[in-house]
Amino acid sequence: MSIPESYRSKKAFLILTSVLMALTFSGWLAMLNNFAVERAAFTGAEIGMLQSLREVPGFLAFTAVFLLLVISEQTLALISLCLMSIGVAITGLFPFEIGLYATTVLMSVGFHYFETVNNSLSLQWLSKSEAPAVLGQLISIKAIVSLVTYAVIWLFFAVLMLSYSTAYLIIGSIGFILFLWLWLTFPKFTAPVEQHKKLILRKRYWLYYLLTFFSGARRQIFIVFAGFMMVEKFGYSASNIASLYIVNHLFNWYFAPKIGHWIGKVGERKALTIEYCGLILVFVGYGLVDNAYIAAGLYVVDHIFFAMAIAIKTFFQKIAAPEDIASSSGVSFTINHIAAVVIPAAFGLIWLANPAMVFYLGAAMALVSLGLSQLIDRELLLKQHIETEALQTDSGVKAV
């Protein structure tokens, strides 16, 4: 099926691949815990191992740069979505420990490689002026797709009474069909700047690396411990947690585009300053809260702050050499996932002794991030100075 040329744009490609990712991952995640317990007979030990295995491809995301020696980023993005769709589609066919581990790793390889390349393509294809707004729109689109997917999963089990194998097969197959359509319909876009095909670690990106690391650490505290607190301390049921997910996605759908536009107006330093000040209050609140409703409010506010992480990406877009973006995206994704490997286990031990201390440490991390964010304008000025000197040198050479 042919579509008008105007709809086969780079922005349309970013939107549709984000839809595919949100559909397949949300469907996989929504059914995972029930499938693991009811069909694969998982206990906490197996679930912990599965989640650790799921994060390994994220930690190894830097290896994406080596694949770019033989294929383009756009092609790698589509292949990654294909692997992810297949992994989701066959999940229900292997209801045992090794089988679920294997399908999870396959899905995760696709997911993490796509996220790495998608971040790179977004920063290359979007102008610096439009990037904050468009990245916010993409978060909003993924949120509404996730909401629709949750509703479809509810329909599968509450009304149609489907089996897990059938439900996973349907979700994965929809993703695979959309992948084929993208592969056959969209042109191969040329990169604005030829990208480095080797690992890039530059001293001048140090601030971006640190902000990325602490962002990953904060995400793990939210994902692992904030949700666990809701269940252990306040007795939230599965339906209560699902309701919180729905509220989070509704807020992201509405607020993420507005946050993106706002970041474009006020700049990265101000945006991240507000985010980290808010996070300090949220994490301290987690440590002190004794009311289930206040805890739920903190949980929702915490999730809204995720959209402000757009500012870290757009900050990097402004300081990076255009040819460094692809390689640096893989490296930064690995840096982000260092926390995913370390924090759940290390902070889990702290949790056994003092749960509140986990969140106070999170507040300390947010405080460090707040201090780092105040250096953003200095780094932007340094980049401008370097560019000015380069232009002056180039002009002098031409004059000679």
ZAMARGU-4260 file (C-alpha; in steps of 0.2 Angstrom, whole numbers, plus 5000, padded with zeros to 4 digits):
<rodrens>
0) 5000/5000/5000 | 5007/5017/4995 | 5005/5032/5006 | 5008/5051/5001 | 5026/5056/5001
5) 5022/5070/5014 | 5018/5056/5026 | 5034/5046/5023 | 5044/5059/5033 | 5058/5057/5046
10) 5046/5063/5059 | 5032/5051/5054 | 5045/5037/5055 | 5050/5042/5073 | 5031/5042/5078
15) 5027/5025/5070 | 5042/5016/5077 | 5038/5023/5094 | 5020/5017/5092 | 5026/5000/5088
20) 5038/5000/5103 | 5025/5006/5115 | 5012/4993/5109 | 5024/4978/5110 | 5033/4982/5126
25) 5017/4987/5135 | 5008/4971/5130 | 5023/4961/5136 | 5024/4970/5152 | 5006/4970/5156
30) 5005/4951/5156 | 5022/4946/5162 | 5019/4944/5181 | 5003/4934/5179 | 5010/4924/5165
35) 5026/4920/5175 | 5017/4915/5191 | 5002/4906/5183 | 5010/4897/5169 | 5029/4897/5172
40) 5027/4894/5191 | 5040/4908/5195 | 5044/4913/5213 | 5053/4930/5218 | 5070/4922/5214
45) 5066/4918/5196 | 5057/4935/5193 | 5073/4944/5200 | 5084/4934/5188 | 5072/4938/5174
50) 5073/4956/5177 | 5092/4956/5179 | 5093/4947/5162 | 5082/4959/5154 | 5094/4974/5159
55) 5109/4965/5152 | 5106/4971/5134 | 5104/4989/5140 | 5121/4988/5148 | 5128/4981/5132
60) 5120/4995/5121 | 5137/5002/5117 | 5139/4987/5105 | 5127/4995/5093 | 5140/5006/5086
65) 5149/4990/5079 | 5133/4985/5070 | 5133/5002/5062 | 5149/4997/5052 | 5138/4986/5041
70) 5120/4993/5042 | 5112/5010/5044 | 5104/5016/5060 | 5087/5016/5052 | 5089/4998/5047
75) 5096/4993/5064 | 5080/5002/5072 | 5069/4992/5061 | 5078/4975/5064 | 5077/4979/5083
80) 5058/4981/5082 | 5057/4965/5072 | 5067/4955/5086 | 5056/4964/5099 | 5040/4959/5090
85) 5045/4941/5088 | 5051/4940/5106 | 5034/4946/5112 | 5024/4935/5100 | 5033/4918/5105
90) 5033/4922/5124 | 5017/4913/5128 | 5024/4897/5119 | 5038/4894/5132 | 5029/4894/5149
95) 5045/4887/5158 | 5060/4895/5166 | 5073/4894/5153 | 5060/4898/5139 | 5054/4914/5148
100) 5072/4919/5151 | 5076/4916/5132 | 5061/4926/5125 | 5064/4940/5138 | 5082/4942/5132
105) 5076/4942/5114 | 5063/4955/5117 | 5075/4965/5127 | 5089/4965/5114 | 5076/4972/5102
110) 5070/4985/5114 | 5087/4992/5120 | 5095/4992/5103 | 5080/5001/5096 | 5080/5014/5111
115) 5098/5017/5108 | 5096/5020/5089 | 5080/5029/5091 | 5088/5042/5103 | 5102/5044/5090
120) 5091/5047/5075 | 5079/5059/5085 | 5094/5070/5089 | 5101/5069/5071 | 5084/5072/5062
125) 5076/5085/5073 | 5083/5103/5074 | 5089/5110/5090 | 5074/5121/5091 | 5061/5108/5088
130) 5068/5093/5097 | 5061/5097/5115 | 5043/5099/5108 | 5044/5084/5097 | 5052/5073/5110
135) 5038/5078/5122 | 5025/5073/5108 | 5033/5056/5106 | 5032/5053/5125 | 5014/5058/5124
140) 5011/5046/5109 | 5019/5032/5118 | 5008/5035/5134 | 4992/5034/5124 | 4997/5019/5115
145) 5001/5010/5131 | 4984/5015/5138 | 4975/5008/5123 | 4986/4992/5124 | 4981/4990/5143
150) 4963/4991/5138 | 4965/4978/5124 | 4974/4966/5137 | 4959/4969/5148 | 4947/4964/5134
155) 4958/4949/5130 | 4956/4941/5147 | 4940/4949/5155 | 4929/4947/5139 | 4937/4936/5126
160) 4945/4924/5139 | 4960/4921/5128 | 4975/4911/5133 | 4992/4919/5137 | 5000/4911/5122
165) 4986/4918/5110 | 4987/4936/5118 | 5006/4937/5117 | 5005/4930/5099 | 4992/4944/5094
170) 5002/4958/5101 | 5018/4952/5094 | 5010/4949/5077 | 5003/4966/5076 | 5020/4973/5080
175) 5028/4962/5066 | 5015/4967/5053 | 5019/4986/5057 | 5037/4982/5056 | 5035/4975/5038
180) 5025/4989/5033 | 5038/5002/5039 | 5052/4992/5031 | 5042/4991/5014 | 5035/5008/5014
185) 5047/5021/5021 | 5062/5026/5010 | 5080/5025/5017 | 5084/5042/5024 | 5101/5048/5022
190) 5111/5054/5038 | 5113/5073/5039 | 5131/5070/5045 | 5141/5054/5043 | 5142/5046/5060
195) 5158/5039/5068 | 5158/5020/5068 | 5168/5018/5084 | 5166/5020/5102 | 5167/5039/5107
200) 5171/5044/5125 | 5175/5063/5126 | 5181/5073/5141 | 5170/5088/5135 | 5154/5077/5137
205) 5158/5073/5155 | 5143/5083/5162 | 5131/5073/5150 | 5138/5057/5156 | 5136/5061/5174
210) 5118/5068/5172 | 5114/5052/5162 | 5121/5040/5176 | 5111/5049/5190 | 5095/5049/5179
215) 5097/5030/5177 | 5099/5028/5196 | 5084/5038/5199 | 5074/5028/5187 | 5079/5012/5196
220) 5073/5019/5213 | 5056/5023/5205 | 5054/5007/5196 | 5060/4995/5209 | 5057/5003/5226
225) 5043/5016/5224 | 5031/5003/5217 | 5037/4990/5230 | 5034/5002/5244 | 5016/5005/5238
230) 5013/4986/5240 | 5023/4982/5255 | 5019/4997/5266 | 5002/5002/5260 | 4995/4985/5254
235) 4991/4991/5236 | 4983/4977/5226 | 4987/4973/5208 | 4972/4983/5202 | 4977/4998/5213
240) 4995/4998/5205 | 4987/4996/5187 | 4976/5011/5191 | 4992/5021/5196 | 5000/5016/5179
245) 4984/5022/5170 | 4985/5039/5179 | 5003/5040/5175 | 5001/5037/5157 | 4986/5050/5156
250) 4997/5063/5164 | 5011/5059/5152 | 4999/5060/5137 | 4993/5077/5142 | 5008/5085/5150
255) 5023/5078/5140 | 5021/5089/5125 | 5018/5104/5136 | 5034/5100/5146 | 5044/5098/5129
260) 5038/5115/5123 | 5042/5123/5140 | 5060/5116/5140 | 5062/5124/5123 | 5058/5141/5130
265) 5066/5141/5147 | 5082/5130/5143 | 5089/5115/5150 | 5097/5122/5166 | 5081/5129/5172
270) 5071/5114/5168 | 5082/5102/5176 | 5084/5113/5191 | 5065/5112/5194 | 5065/5093/5191
275) 5079/5090/5203 | 5072/5101/5217 | 5055/5092/5215 | 5064/5075/5216 | 5072/5080/5232
280) 5055/5083/5239 | 5047/5068/5232 | 5061/5056/5238 | 5061/5064/5256 | 5042/5062/5255
285) 5043/5043/5251 | 5054/5041/5266 | 5042/5050/5278 | 5025/5046/5271 | 5012/5036/5281
290) 4997/5040/5271 | 4992/5029/5256 | 4984/5043/5246 | 4999/5055/5248 | 5011/5041/5243
295) 5000/5038/5227 | 5002/5057/5224 | 5020/5057/5226 | 5021/5042/5214 | 5012/5051/5200
300) 5022/5067/5202 | 5038/5057/5202 | 5033/5049/5185 | 5029/5066/5178 | 5046/5072/5181
305) 5052/5058/5169 | 5047/5069/5154 | 5059/5083/5160 | 5073/5071/5156 | 5071/5077/5138
310) 5082/5091/5144 | 5097/5080/5146 | 5095/5074/5128 | 5093/5091/5121 | 5108/5097/5131
315) 5119/5084/5123 | 5112/5088/5106 | 5118/5106/5109 | 5136/5102/5115 | 5139/5086/5104
320) 5148/5086/5087 | 5135/5080/5075 | 5146/5065/5070 | 5147/5059/5088 | 5129/5057/5091
325) 5126/5039/5086 | 5141/5032/5095 | 5138/5043/5111 | 5120/5037/5111 | 5126/5019/5114
330) 5138/5024/5127 | 5126/5034/5136 | 5113/5020/5136 | 5126/5009/5144 | 5130/5022/5157
335) 5112/5024/5161 | 5111/5005/5164 | 5125/5004/5175 | 5113/5009/5189 | 5101/4996/5183
340) 5114/4982/5187 | 5120/4989/5203 | 5106/4998/5212 | 5092/4984/5214 | 5104/4972/5223
345) 5114/4985/5233 | 5099/4995/5238 | 5089/4980/5241 | 5101/4976/5256 | 5098/4993/5262
350) 5079/4991/5261 | 5080/4976/5273 | 5088/4987/5286 | 5079/5003/5283 | 5067/5006/5268
355) 5067/5025/5271 | 5086/5026/5269 | 5084/5020/5251 | 5074/5036/5247 | 5085/5047/5257
360) 5099/5041/5246 | 5089/5045/5231 | 5086/5062/5237 | 5105/5064/5239 | 5107/5058/5221
365) 5095/5071/5216 | 5105/5084/5226 | 5121/5080/5217 | 5111/5081/5200 | 5105/5098/5205
370) 5122/5104/5208 | 5128/5096/5191 | 5114/5104/5182 | 5120/5122/5187 | 5135/5119/5176
375) 5125/5117/5160 | 5125/5135/5154 | 5144/5135/5157 | 5146/5120/5145 | 5135/5128/5132
380) 5145/5144/5133 | 5161/5133/5131 | 5154/5125/5116 | 5150/5141/5108 | 5167/5148/5112
385) 5175/5132/5103 | 5164/5134/5088 | 5169/5153/5087 | 5187/5149/5088 | 5185/5136/5074
390) 5176/5148/5063 | 5189/5161/5066 | 5203/5149/5062 | 5195/5143/5046 | 5192/5161/5040
395) 5210/5165/5043 | 5216/5149/5033 | 5205/5154/5019 | 5211/5172/5019 | 5229/5166/5018
</rodrens>
